[in-house]
């Protein structure tokens, strides 16, 4: 019985230590009104200046995503972004460059 209690305690501590990734689902807008929509299934649509880009994203760490765009926009390959969410703001940072997004209402 004691071994079972120790195992349950160990499992509880392990699960608490494993926090999930940042929730970025929904639509976000940047400073020039481009709209980034992240879907639960790992797809993304970016609408900017009348152009619609699509692709996929996945969390590779708790606060890091890999973004791959389809078609010619994805020719450079995947981009890795660090993700920071604070209230209604989302910051995506890659290679020292940041994109600041606000939650679309």
PEWO-V742192 format. One record per pair of residues at least 4 apart in sequence whose C-alpha atoms are under 6 Angstrom apart, sorted by the first residue. I is the first residue (numbers start at 1). J is the second residue. D is the distance in Angstrom with one decimal. If there is no record, write none. Layout:
i->I j->J d->D
i->I j->J d->D
//
This chain:
i->21 j->62 d->4.2
i->21 j->63 d->6.0
i->25 j->38 d->4.8
i->25 j->39 d->5.4
i->26 j->37 d->5.4
i->26 j->38 d->5.3
i->27 j->36 d->5.6
i->27 j->37 d->4.1
i->27 j->104 d->5.4
i->28 j->35 d->5.6
i->28 j->36 d->5.1
i->28 j->101 d->5.6
i->28 j->102 d->5.2
i->28 j->103 d->4.5
i->28 j->104 d->5.0
i->29 j->33 d->5.5
i->29 j->34 d->5.6
i->29 j->35 d->4.6
i->29 j->101 d->5.1
i->29 j->102 d->5.3
i->30 j->34 d->5.5
i->30 j->101 d->4.6
i->34 j->47 d->5.6
i->34 j->48 d->4.5
i->35 j->46 d->5.6
i->35 j->47 d->5.1
i->36 j->45 d->6.0
i->36 j->46 d->4.5
i->37 j->44 d->5.5
i->37 j->45 d->5.2
i->38 j->44 d->4.7
i->39 j->43 d->5.4
i->42 j->56 d->5.5
i->42 j->57 d->5.2
i->42 j->58 d->6.0
i->43 j->55 d->5.8
i->43 j->56 d->4.2
i->43 j->57 d->6.0
i->44 j->54 d->5.6
i->44 j->55 d->5.3
i->44 j->56 d->5.5
i->45 j->53 d->5.6
i->45 j->54 d->4.4
i->46 j->52 d->5.7
i->46 j->53 d->5.0
i->47 j->51 d->5.6
i->47 j->52 d->4.5
i->54 j->69 d->5.8
i->54 j->70 d->5.8
i->55 j->68 d->5.5
i->55 j->69 d->4.0
i->55 j->70 d->5.0
i->56 j->67 d->5.9
i->56 j->68 d->5.4
i->57 j->66 d->5.4
i->57 j->67 d->4.4
i->58 j->65 d->5.3
i->58 j->66 d->5.4
i->59 j->64 d->5.7
i->59 j->65 d->4.3
i->60 j->64 d->5.8
i->60 j->65 d->5.6
i->63 j->82 d->5.9
i->63 j->83 d->5.0
i->64 j->81 d->5.6
i->64 j->82 d->4.5
i->64 j->83 d->5.6
i->65 j->80 d->5.7
i->65 j->81 d->5.3
i->66 j->79 d->5.7
i->66 j->80 d->4.5
i->67 j->78 d->5.5
i->67 j->79 d->5.2
i->68 j->78 d->4.6
i->69 j->73 d->5.9
i->69 j->74 d->4.4
i->70 j->74 d->5.2
i->81 j->92 d->5.6
i->81 j->93 d->5.1
i->81 j->94 d->4.9
i->82 j->92 d->5.6
i->82 j->93 d->5.1
i->83 j->91 d->5.8
i->83 j->92 d->5.0
i->84 j->90 d->5.8
i->84 j->91 d->5.2
i->85 j->89 d->5.8
i->85 j->90 d->4.5
i->88 j->102 d->5.7
i->88 j->103 d->5.2
i->89 j->101 d->5.6
i->89 j->102 d->4.6
i->90 j->100 d->6.0
i->90 j->101 d->5.0
i->91 j->99 d->5.6
i->91 j->100 d->4.6
i->92 j->98 d->5.5
i->92 j->99 d->5.1
i->93 j->97 d->5.5
i->93 j->98 d->4.2
//
